[in-house]
Amino acid sequence: MKRGLPFLVLLWCLLPAGASPQDDGQVRIKERELQEVRTRISELKARMDRRAAERDRIAGELEAAEVRISETRIHLGELEAEQRYSEEKLGEIEARIAAAEAKLAGETDQLAAQVRAAWMGGSQERIRLLLNQQDPSTLGRVLVYYRYLSDYRSGNIEAVMARLQTLSRLQDEAAAERDRLARLAGARYAELRELSAAQERRQELLASLKARLAEDGAEIERLAAQEADLSRLIAELTAILSDYPITSDQPFQDLKGRLTWPVAGQLLHEFGQPRANGRLQWNGVVLAAPRGREVRSVYHGRVIFADWLDGLGLLVIVDHGGGYLTLYGHNETTLKSTGDWVAPGDAIATVGASGGQPRASLYFEIRRNAKPVNPRDWFTRQPSG
């Protein structure tokens, strides 16, 4: 995941189909538009970070800790993938070494047998053959056989030497791969220590936050501020991207009652359910699921936000066009960046507990024209609860 709000490297800001590459004026306009989009979104995220920091110092520190956890998890996954690849490669090399050693043993035995036969025959084989008074035709055939045998012996010697070189090269490759595995193991251990430190820091921050929210009314104020932040973010993103609409062969609104949930999980909180002593309510659903499980996009769209937001942690927002957005919060990692196009079923994040949650879960929300709607109406099946 990239820190800060990732720049909107957007396909919709490129030249339209059929535009001439020589149209320098059009290129300059598009470049200027793209830079304006980048600047406005960067400023938006910076303003939100400042507001959150002014309101709550712990929020900024929690963001840093949870983002570090996310980055470390991603790096650990990459290291583990490299380790698996390296282990497989080492296994293949060792299998080739075993096969080469077996062939070398057979070729060495054959060569040893030939050397013993030559030694038993003495060092003057050709002279004895010429002086043994044999019939000339028989002698000619024997000399031919002798030449074949000599050539075969020379070939065996060359094969043994080539096999030894191959074996030496394979052993060098195996040693290099073992060194690489050792380095990967060291890097993975360092990342695990970093992850442990970030997790400990997160727990300390959550304990401090819990103690502060124990005050009467503090939790309600914080939740209300977070809800306002989310509404402001969606409104400003919508305004920034209003000139770049999304079109689809089948509008999102036609998918009502036909979607698949972004993750299989148990329903923890229902849309419209009261929270914070009844003064607020849930605008989406919360689904408990194992940490690290993939979160998938429910439909075609474009990622317009993939960053940390107070209250929702690592949040991905997908714009499906027609005023419809889907929100995926509390992720452990994000797998897409702002500006990426996604298709139904594409993995966009992994389940986590970011945003200060006590357990791994996914917060999912659907908005139409910035207003929350009940997600249950959009899916073929209902989550267990």
C-alpha positions as CSV (number, residue, x, y, z in Angstrom):
1,M,0.0,0.0,0.0
2,K,1.3,3.4,-0.9
3,R,1.4,6.0,1.9
4,G,-0.5,9.2,1.7
5,L,-3.3,9.3,-0.8
6,P,-2.1,7.6,-4.0
7,F,-2.0,9.8,-7.0
8,L,-4.9,9.4,-9.4
9,V,-3.1,7.8,-12.4
10,L,-6.4,7.7,-14.3
11,L,-7.2,6.3,-17.7
12,W,-10.0,8.8,-18.0
13,C,-7.4,11.6,-18.0
14,L,-5.6,10.2,-21.0
15,L,-6.3,11.2,-24.6
16,P,-9.7,9.9,-25.9
17,A,-9.7,7.1,-28.4
18,G,-8.7,8.3,-31.9
19,A,-7.0,11.5,-30.7
20,S,-3.9,12.5,-32.6
21,P,-0.6,12.2,-30.8
22,Q,0.4,15.4,-32.6
23,D,-2.4,17.4,-30.9
24,D,0.0,19.0,-28.4
25,G,-2.6,21.5,-27.2
26,Q,-4.9,18.6,-26.2
27,V,-2.0,16.8,-24.5
28,R,-1.2,19.9,-22.4
29,I,-4.9,20.3,-21.4
30,K,-5.1,16.6,-20.2
31,E,-1.8,16.9,-18.4
32,R,-3.0,20.0,-16.6
33,E,-6.3,18.3,-15.7
34,L,-4.5,15.3,-14.3
35,Q,-2.2,17.5,-12.2
36,E,-5.2,19.5,-10.9
37,V,-6.9,16.2,-9.8
38,R,-3.7,15.0,-8.1
39,T,-3.3,18.3,-6.3
40,R,-6.9,18.6,-5.1
41,I,-7.0,15.0,-3.8
42,S,-3.7,15.4,-2.1
43,E,-4.8,18.6,-0.4
44,L,-8.1,16.9,0.6
45,K,-6.3,14.0,2.4
46,A,-3.9,16.4,4.0
47,R,-6.7,18.6,5.4
48,M,-8.5,15.5,6.8
49,D,-5.3,14.3,8.4
50,R,-4.8,17.7,10.0
51,R,-8.4,17.8,11.3
52,A,-8.1,14.3,12.8
53,A,-4.7,15.2,14.4
54,E,-6.2,18.3,15.9
55,R,-9.2,16.4,17.2
56,D,-7.3,13.4,18.5
57,R,-3.6,12.9,18.7
58,I,-4.1,9.1,19.2
59,A,-5.7,8.9,15.8
60,G,-2.6,10.0,14.0
61,E,-0.4,7.6,15.9
62,L,-2.9,4.8,15.4
63,E,-2.8,5.5,11.6
64,A,1.0,5.3,11.6
65,A,1.0,2.0,13.6
66,E,-1.7,0.3,11.5
67,V,-0.2,1.5,8.2
68,R,3.1,0.1,9.3
69,I,1.4,-3.2,10.2
70,S,-0.1,-3.3,6.7
71,E,3.1,-2.5,4.9
72,T,4.9,-5.2,7.0
73,R,2.3,-7.8,6.3
74,I,2.6,-7.1,2.5
75,H,6.4,-7.3,2.7
76,L,6.2,-10.5,4.7
77,G,3.9,-12.0,2.1
78,E,6.4,-11.1,-0.6
79,L,9.3,-12.6,1.4
80,E,7.4,-15.8,2.0
81,A,6.6,-16.0,-1.7
82,E,10.3,-15.6,-2.5
83,Q,11.2,-18.2,0.1
84,R,8.7,-20.7,-1.4
85,Y,10.1,-20.1,-4.9
86,S,13.7,-20.4,-3.6
87,E,12.9,-23.6,-1.8
88,E,11.3,-25.1,-4.9
89,K,14.3,-24.1,-7.0
90,L,16.7,-25.6,-4.5
91,G,14.7,-28.8,-4.5
92,E,14.9,-28.9,-8.3
93,I,18.7,-28.3,-8.2
94,E,19.2,-31.0,-5.6
95,A,17.2,-33.4,-7.7
96,R,19.4,-32.6,-10.7
97,I,22.5,-33.1,-8.5
98,A,21.3,-36.5,-7.4
99,A,20.6,-37.5,-11.0
100,A,24.0,-36.2,-12.1
101,E,25.7,-38.1,-9.3
102,A,23.9,-41.3,-10.3
103,K,24.9,-41.0,-13.9
104,L,28.5,-40.1,-12.9
105,A,28.7,-43.2,-10.8
106,G,27.6,-45.4,-13.7
107,E,30.0,-43.7,-16.1
108,T,32.8,-43.9,-13.6
109,D,32.2,-47.6,-13.1
110,Q,32.3,-48.2,-16.9
111,L,35.5,-46.2,-17.2
112,A,37.1,-48.0,-14.3
113,A,36.3,-51.4,-15.9
114,Q,37.9,-50.3,-19.2
115,V,41.0,-49.0,-17.4
116,R,41.4,-52.3,-15.6
117,A,41.0,-54.2,-18.8
118,A,43.6,-52.1,-20.5
119,W,46.0,-52.5,-17.6
120,M,45.5,-56.3,-17.6
121,G,46.2,-56.3,-21.3
122,G,49.5,-54.5,-20.8
123,S,50.8,-51.3,-22.3
124,Q,51.8,-52.9,-25.7
125,E,48.4,-54.1,-26.9
126,R,48.8,-52.9,-30.6
127,I,52.3,-54.3,-31.0
128,R,51.2,-57.7,-29.7
129,L,48.3,-57.7,-32.1
130,L,50.6,-57.1,-35.0
131,L,53.1,-59.8,-34.0
132,N,50.8,-62.6,-32.9
133,Q,50.8,-64.2,-36.4
134,Q,47.0,-63.9,-36.9
135,D,45.4,-64.0,-40.3
136,P,45.6,-60.5,-41.9
137,S,41.8,-60.3,-42.4
138,T,41.3,-61.3,-38.7
139,L,43.9,-58.9,-37.6
140,G,42.2,-56.0,-39.6
141,R,38.9,-56.7,-37.9
142,V,40.6,-56.8,-34.4
143,L,42.3,-53.5,-35.1
144,V,39.0,-51.9,-36.1
145,Y,37.4,-53.3,-32.9
146,Y,40.4,-52.0,-30.9
147,R,40.0,-48.5,-32.4
148,Y,36.2,-48.6,-31.6
149,L,37.0,-49.6,-28.0
150,S,39.7,-46.9,-27.7
151,D,37.3,-44.2,-29.1
152,Y,34.6,-45.4,-26.7
153,R,37.0,-45.2,-23.8
154,S,37.9,-41.6,-24.8
155,G,34.2,-40.8,-25.1
156,N,33.6,-42.1,-21.6
157,I,36.5,-40.0,-20.3
158,E,35.0,-36.9,-21.9
159,A,31.5,-37.7,-20.6
160,V,32.9,-38.2,-17.1
161,M,34.7,-34.8,-17.3
162,A,31.6,-33.1,-18.6
163,R,29.5,-34.7,-15.8
164,L,31.9,-33.5,-13.2
165,Q,31.7,-29.9,-14.6
166,T,27.9,-30.1,-14.6
167,L,27.9,-31.4,-11.0
168,S,30.2,-28.6,-9.9
169,R,28.0,-26.0,-11.5
170,L,24.9,-27.4,-9.9
171,Q,26.6,-27.5,-6.5
172,D,27.5,-23.8,-6.9
173,E,23.9,-23.0,-7.8
174,A,22.7,-24.9,-4.8
175,A,25.1,-23.1,-2.5
176,A,24.0,-19.7,-3.9
177,E,20.3,-20.7,-3.4
178,R,21.0,-21.7,0.2
179,D,22.7,-18.3,0.8
180,R,19.6,-16.6,-0.7
181,L,17.3,-18.6,1.6
182,A,19.4,-17.6,4.6
183,R,19.2,-13.9,3.6
184,L,15.4,-14.2,3.1
185,A,15.0,-15.9,6.5
186,G,17.0,-13.0,8.1
187,A,14.9,-10.4,6.4
188,R,11.7,-12.2,7.3
189,Y,12.8,-12.4,11.0
190,A,13.5,-8.6,10.9
191,E,10.0,-7.9,9.4
192,L,8.4,-10.1,12.1
193,R,10.2,-8.1,14.8
194,E,9.0,-4.9,13.2
195,L,5.4,-6.3,13.0
196,S,5.5,-7.3,16.6
197,A,6.7,-3.8,17.7
198,A,4.0,-2.1,15.5
199,Q,1.3,-4.4,17.0
200,E,2.5,-3.7,20.5
201,R,2.3,0.0,19.8
202,R,-1.2,-0.4,18.4
203,Q,-2.3,-2.2,21.6
204,E,-0.9,0.6,23.7
205,L,-2.7,3.2,21.6
206,L,-6.0,1.3,21.8
207,A,-5.7,1.0,25.6
208,S,-5.2,4.8,25.8
209,L,-8.1,5.4,23.5
210,K,-10.4,3.1,25.5
211,A,-9.5,4.9,28.7
212,R,-10.2,8.3,27.1
213,L,-13.5,7.1,25.6
214,A,-14.6,5.9,29.0
215,E,-15.7,9.4,29.7
216,D,-19.4,10.0,29.2
217,G,-20.2,11.3,25.8
218,A,-16.6,11.0,24.5
219,E,-17.3,8.0,22.3
220,I,-20.4,9.5,20.8
221,E,-18.5,12.6,19.9
222,R,-15.7,10.6,18.3
223,L,-18.1,8.4,16.3
224,A,-20.0,11.5,15.1
225,A,-16.8,13.2,14.0
226,Q,-15.7,10.1,12.1
227,E,-19.0,9.9,10.4
228,A,-18.7,13.5,9.4
229,D,-15.2,12.9,8.1
230,L,-16.5,10.1,5.9
231,S,-19.4,12.1,4.5
232,R,-17.0,15.0,3.8
233,L,-14.6,12.7,2.1
234,I,-17.3,11.2,-0.2
235,A,-18.7,14.6,-1.0
236,E,-15.4,16.1,-1.9
237,L,-14.2,13.1,-3.9
238,T,-17.5,13.2,-5.8
239,A,-17.0,16.8,-6.6
240,I,-13.4,16.3,-7.7
241,L,-14.3,13.4,-10.0
242,S,-17.6,14.8,-11.3
243,D,-15.9,15.6,-14.7
244,Y,-14.8,11.9,-15.1
245,P,-18.0,9.8,-15.0
246,I,-18.0,6.0,-15.2
247,T,-20.2,4.3,-17.8
248,S,-21.0,0.5,-17.9
249,D,-22.8,-1.8,-20.2
250,Q,-25.1,-2.7,-17.3
251,P,-25.7,0.1,-14.7
252,F,-25.1,-0.7,-11.1
253,Q,-28.7,-0.1,-10.2
254,D,-29.8,-3.0,-12.4
255,L,-27.8,-5.4,-10.1
256,K,-30.0,-4.9,-7.1
257,G,-30.7,-8.3,-5.5
258,R,-28.0,-10.1,-7.7
259,L,-24.7,-9.2,-6.1
260,T,-22.4,-11.5,-4.1
261,W,-21.0,-10.4,-0.7
262,P,-17.4,-9.1,-0.8
263,V,-16.4,-11.6,1.9
264,A,-17.9,-14.6,3.5
265,G,-18.4,-13.8,7.2
266,Q,-20.7,-13.6,10.1
267,L,-23.0,-10.6,10.6
268,L,-21.9,-8.5,13.6
269,H,-23.7,-5.3,13.0
270,E,-26.7,-4.6,10.8
271,F,-27.6,-1.6,8.6
272,G,-29.7,0.8,10.7
273,Q,-28.8,-0.9,14.0
274,P,-28.4,1.6,16.8
275,R,-24.9,2.4,18.1
276,A,-23.5,4.7,20.8
277,N,-26.5,4.6,23.1
278,G,-28.9,4.9,20.2
279,R,-27.8,8.4,19.2
280,L,-26.2,7.1,16.0
281,Q,-26.8,4.1,13.7
282,W,-24.8,1.8,11.4
283,N,-24.8,3.1,7.8
284,G,-23.5,-0.3,6.6
285,V,-22.9,-3.8,7.8
286,V,-20.0,-5.4,9.7
287,L,-19.0,-8.9,8.8
288,A,-16.6,-10.9,11.0
289,A,-14.1,-12.9,8.9
290,P,-10.7,-14.5,9.4
291,R,-7.8,-12.0,9.3
292,G,-6.1,-12.0,5.8
293,R,-9.2,-13.3,3.9
294,E,-9.5,-11.6,0.5
295,V,-12.1,-8.8,0.2
296,R,-13.6,-8.7,-3.4
297,S,-15.2,-6.0,-5.4
298,V,-18.9,-6.5,-5.9
299,Y,-19.0,-5.0,-9.4
300,H,-17.1,-3.2,-12.1
301,G,-15.8,0.2,-11.1
302,R,-12.8,2.4,-10.4
303,V,-11.0,2.7,-7.1
304,I,-11.3,6.4,-6.0
305,F,-9.8,6.0,-2.5
306,A,-7.4,3.5,-0.9
307,D,-5.9,4.8,2.3
308,W,-6.4,5.1,6.0
309,L,-9.4,7.0,7.5
310,D,-10.1,7.6,11.2
311,G,-12.7,5.1,12.3
312,L,-12.6,2.9,9.3
313,G,-8.9,2.2,9.2
314,L,-7.6,1.1,5.8
315,L,-10.5,1.9,3.5
316,V,-11.2,1.2,-0.2
317,I,-13.9,3.1,-2.0
318,V,-15.0,1.9,-5.5
319,D,-17.0,4.2,-7.8
320,H,-19.5,2.1,-9.9
321,G,-21.0,5.0,-11.8
322,G,-24.6,6.4,-11.7
323,G,-23.9,7.9,-8.2
324,Y,-23.2,4.5,-6.6
325,L,-20.2,3.8,-4.4
326,T,-19.2,0.8,-2.3
327,L,-17.0,1.1,0.8
328,Y,-14.8,-1.6,2.3
329,G,-13.3,-0.7,5.7
330,H,-11.2,-2.1,8.6
331,N,-8.8,-3.9,6.1
332,E,-5.5,-5.2,7.0
333,T,-4.0,-4.5,3.6
334,T,-5.2,-2.9,0.4
335,L,-4.4,-4.7,-2.9
336,K,-5.5,-1.9,-5.2
337,S,-4.4,1.8,-5.6
338,T,-6.5,4.8,-6.4
339,G,-7.2,4.9,-10.1
340,D,-7.2,1.2,-10.6
341,W,-10.1,-0.4,-12.5
342,V,-11.7,-3.5,-10.9
343,A,-14.0,-6.2,-12.1
344,P,-16.5,-8.3,-10.1
345,G,-14.7,-10.6,-7.8
346,D,-11.3,-8.9,-8.0
347,A,-9.4,-9.0,-4.7
348,I,-9.1,-5.4,-3.5
349,A,-8.1,-5.8,0.1
350,T,-7.7,-8.3,3.0
351,V,-9.7,-8.5,6.1
352,G,-8.2,-6.9,9.2
353,A,-9.0,-4.9,12.3
354,S,-7.6,-1.5,11.3
355,G,-9.3,1.6,12.6
356,G,-8.9,0.4,16.2
357,Q,-11.3,-2.6,15.9
358,P,-11.1,-5.4,18.6
359,R,-11.5,-8.2,16.0
360,A,-11.0,-8.9,12.4
361,S,-14.0,-7.8,10.3
362,L,-15.1,-6.0,7.2
363,Y,-17.2,-2.9,7.2
364,F,-19.2,-2.7,4.0
365,E,-21.4,0.1,2.8
366,I,-23.3,1.1,-0.3
367,R,-24.0,4.7,-1.1
368,R,-26.2,6.3,-3.8
369,N,-25.6,10.0,-4.4
370,A,-23.7,10.0,-1.1
371,K,-26.6,8.6,0.9
372,P,-26.2,5.2,2.6
373,V,-28.6,2.4,1.4
374,N,-29.3,-1.0,3.0
375,P,-26.8,-3.4,1.5
376,R,-29.0,-6.4,2.3
377,D,-31.3,-5.5,-0.6
378,W,-28.5,-5.9,-3.1
379,F,-27.4,-9.5,-2.5
380,T,-28.6,-12.9,-3.5
381,R,-28.0,-14.4,-0.1
382,Q,-27.9,-13.0,3.4
383,P,-24.9,-13.4,5.7
384,S,-25.0,-15.7,8.7
385,G,-25.7,-13.8,11.9
